C-alpha cells in the first residue's frame, strides 16, 4: 500500500509539473500490445515461448518545449507477460485438429513514460515524430493461467501471483521508443504510432527460486485522438 501511494504521488507530481510550463497536448489512445520476456539466468531453448497479445489504453501528455521538441509523459495501462505453448495435431475424419496446453503469465501494469519527442517537418499538414526515453512501471496484479487448447481455449486454472512477496519487484524501469504521426482533424488531431518498450530492471528478485533474470518487453500499435490546450 505504501508503494502504491508513492507511485500515485509521483504520477500526480509529473502531471502538475508538465502542465505548469506551457502549451499542453493531451492524447487519449488505445491499441494492441504484443508482450514477451527475455531471461538471463535460465535457458529457454526447450520452451516454446510465444507473445501475449492484449489491449492497451491510456492518456499521453505532451508539453511543448520549442518548435520541434516535446516533453512526453502520461499514464498507460498494459498487460505484460508471455505464453508457453505445447501441443500436437490429431486427425479426425481426415482433418487435422491442433490440441495442447497453454500457460499464460499475465501482469497488469501501469506505465508512466518519461520521453523526449522530436516532431519532424509537416508533410501536407501531417506531423511525423519520434519519441525516446525511459519510464516507470508498476505491476498492480499478476496471474498464471493454464488453458487447454483445441478448436477453442478452455481455462483450467487461474492462479494469482503474490506480488507483495520478496520474489517479485512491482516497480520497474523501462526503455521506450515510438514512431508516429499527428493527423489534423477538426479542432484536434488523430494520433497513430508504433512503440517498443524493454525493461531495464528484472521483474524477479534474488529471492526467486532461481536467478531467472526475467525482463519484460513488447511492441505495440496505438491510435487515438488529442487536442492542444
Secondary structure, DSSP 4 states (H G I P E B T S, - for coil): -HHHHHHHHHHHHHHHHHHTTS-EEEEEEEEEEEEEEEESSS--TTS-EE-EEEEEEEEEEEEE-SSSEEEEEEEEEEEEEEEEEEEEEEEETTEEEEEEEEEEEEEEEEEEEEEEEEEPPPBTTBEEEEEEEEEEEEEEEEEEEEEEESSSEEEEEEEE--TTSTTB-SEEEEEEEEEEEEEEETTEEEEEEEEEEEESS-SB-TTSSS---EEEEEEEEEEEEEEE-
